[in-house]
Amino acid sequence: MKFDAQSAYRIEALSGQDRSSFDCGIEELNRYLRQQAGQDSRKGVAVPFLLVHRQTNVIAGFYTLSNTAVELTALPESLAKKLPRYPIVPATLLGRLAVDVRHRGVGLGEFLLLDALSRSLAASSEVASFAVVVDAKDQSARGFYLKFGFLPFPESPNRLLLPMQTISAMALQ
Ligand SMILES: CC(C)(COP(=O)(O)OP(=O)(O)OC[C@H]1O[C@@H](n2cnc3c(N)ncnc32)[C@H](O)[C@@H]1OP(=O)(O)O)[C@@H](O)C(=O)NCCC(=O)NCCS
């Protein structure tokens, strides 16, 4: 990480924070944070976490986590053969992740991703999950996840996963 994000930013669950000025350059994600995230949270569909600048309270990024399930047959063969032969297996969905364009390129995307992985790993000790799954929106997002070791699903290359065993070995804080 390029600077000490932890001392300048905190990550907290969505509550009443002002999200109106957030701009990650992708209108669909901006709209999601402004209009849909609160509802998803209230309805138990996703938990949104916000990256907040400690001094200004500006929202610099966000991600969401949910439970999901994946079909065993959709997994890379090398992973599927290590799992019991259940038709579906439990996983954690990193549904959305974005950094405001004014805060890019200093390590905040990595800070958010590692926080999401760490939180997913901790939760998996109480509600089982064998991997974190993401659906990359485009080639750029896919490149970001590949950089951190995510593996593509063979038949759906924009869907990627990182096994919880790998996350556990990453020595996250
Ligand atoms: C993808 C995104 C989160 C990256 O945020 P960021 O704060 O600029 O990224 P960071 O500064 O933390 O980058 C961490 C590392 O990832 C690399 N990286 C960043 N974006 C990358 C990309 N698109 N492809 C490959 N690598 C990437 C950086 O070069 C850096 O590597 P380094 O430490 O070796 O220099 C941001 O560009 C974004 O919000 N994009 C729009 C939304 C989006 O595509 N979300 C993805 C899931 S839907």
The ligand as a Tripos MOL2 file, in Angstrom:
@<TRIPOS>MOLECULE
LIG
   48    50     1     0     0
SMALL
NO_CHARGES

@<TRIPOS>ATOM
      1 C1        -10.8120   -0.6950   -9.5160 C.3       1 LIG1
      2 C2        -10.6880    0.4270   -8.4750 C.3       1 LIG1
      3 C3        -11.4750    0.0560   -7.2290 C.3       1 LIG1
      4 C4         -9.1810    0.6250   -8.0990 C.3       1 LIG1
      5 O1         -9.1100    1.6320   -7.1020 O.3       1 LIG1
      6 P1         -7.7580    2.4320   -6.7910 P.3       1 LIG1
      7 O2         -7.9200    3.0500   -5.4400 O.co2     1 LIG1
      8 O3         -7.4040    3.3310   -7.9050 O.co2     1 LIG1
      9 O4         -6.6970    1.2270   -6.7280 O.3       1 LIG1
     10 P2         -5.3720    1.1730   -5.8070 P.3       1 LIG1
     11 O5         -4.6700    2.4860   -5.8520 O.co2     1 LIG1
     12 O6         -5.7080    0.6250   -4.4830 O.co2     1 LIG1
     13 O7         -4.5310    0.0800   -6.6070 O.3       1 LIG1
     14 C5         -3.9540   -1.0330   -5.9290 C.3       1 LIG1
     15 C6         -3.1450   -1.7940   -6.9400 C.3       1 LIG1
     16 O8         -4.0170   -2.2950   -7.9640 O.3       1 LIG1
     17 C7         -3.5870   -1.8300   -9.2340 C.3       1 LIG1
     18 N1         -4.7830   -1.5390  -10.0230 N.ar      1 LIG1
     19 C8         -5.6900   -0.5550   -9.8420 C.ar      1 LIG1
     20 N2         -6.6640   -0.6370  -10.7640 N.ar      1 LIG1
     21 C9         -6.3300   -1.6960  -11.5520 C.ar      1 LIG1
     22 C10        -6.9340   -2.2780  -12.7010 C.ar      1 LIG1
     23 N3         -8.0600   -1.7920  -13.2130 N.pl3     1 LIG1
     24 N4         -6.3370   -3.3550  -13.2590 N.ar      1 LIG1
     25 C11        -5.1530   -3.8630  -12.7510 C.ar      1 LIG1
     26 N5         -4.5560   -3.3380  -11.6620 N.ar      1 LIG1
     27 C12        -5.1340   -2.2780  -11.0800 C.ar      1 LIG1
     28 C13        -2.7690   -0.5730   -8.9540 C.3       1 LIG1
     29 O9         -1.8560   -0.3200   -9.9880 O.3       1 LIG1
     30 C14        -2.1010   -0.9390   -7.6580 C.3       1 LIG1
     31 O10        -0.9980   -1.7710   -7.9180 O.3       1 LIG1
     32 P3          0.4670   -1.4590   -7.2940 P.3       1 LIG1
     33 O11         0.2640   -1.4460   -5.7980 O.co2     1 LIG1
     34 O12         1.2810   -2.6140   -7.7680 O.co2     1 LIG1
     35 O13         0.8550   -0.1380   -7.8390 O.co2     1 LIG1
     36 C15       -11.1780    1.7930   -9.0380 C.3       1 LIG1
     37 O14       -10.5220    2.0470  -10.2570 O.3       1 LIG1
     38 C16       -12.6810    1.8740   -9.2560 C.2       1 LIG1
     39 O15       -13.4350    2.1970   -8.3420 O.2       1 LIG1
     40 N6        -13.1450    1.6270  -10.4980 N.am      1 LIG1
     41 C17       -14.5560    1.7760  -10.8490 C.3       1 LIG1
     42 C18       -15.4230    0.7040  -10.2260 C.3       1 LIG1
     43 C19       -14.9190   -0.6770  -10.4990 C.2       1 LIG1
     44 O16       -14.4870   -1.0220  -11.6050 O.2       1 LIG1
     45 N7        -15.0160   -1.5440   -9.4890 N.am      1 LIG1
     46 C20       -14.5500   -2.9070   -9.5670 C.3       1 LIG1
     47 C21       -15.6110   -3.9080   -9.2660 C.3       1 LIG1
     48 S1        -17.1910   -3.7150   -9.9630 S.3       1 LIG1
@<TRIPOS>BOND
     1     1     2 1
     2     2     3 1
     3     2     4 1
     4     2    36 1
     5     4     5 1
     6     5     6 1
     7     6     7 2
     8     6     8 1
     9     6     9 1
    10     9    10 1
    11    10    11 2
    12    10    12 1
    13    10    13 1
    14    13    14 1
    15    14    15 1
    16    15    16 1
    17    15    30 1
    18    16    17 1
    19    17    18 1
    20    17    28 1
    21    18    19 ar
    22    18    27 ar
    23    19    20 ar
    24    20    21 ar
    25    21    22 ar
    26    21    27 ar
    27    22    23 1
    28    22    24 ar
    29    24    25 ar
    30    25    26 ar
    31    26    27 ar
    32    28    29 1
    33    28    30 1
    34    30    31 1
    35    31    32 1
    36    32    33 2
    37    32    34 1
    38    32    35 1
    39    36    37 1
    40    36    38 1
    41    38    39 2
    42    38    40 1
    43    40    41 1
    44    41    42 1
    45    42    43 1
    46    43    44 2
    47    43    45 1
    48    45    46 1
    49    46    47 1
    50    47    48 1
@<TRIPOS>SUBSTRUCTURE
     1 LIG1         1 GROUP 0 **** ****
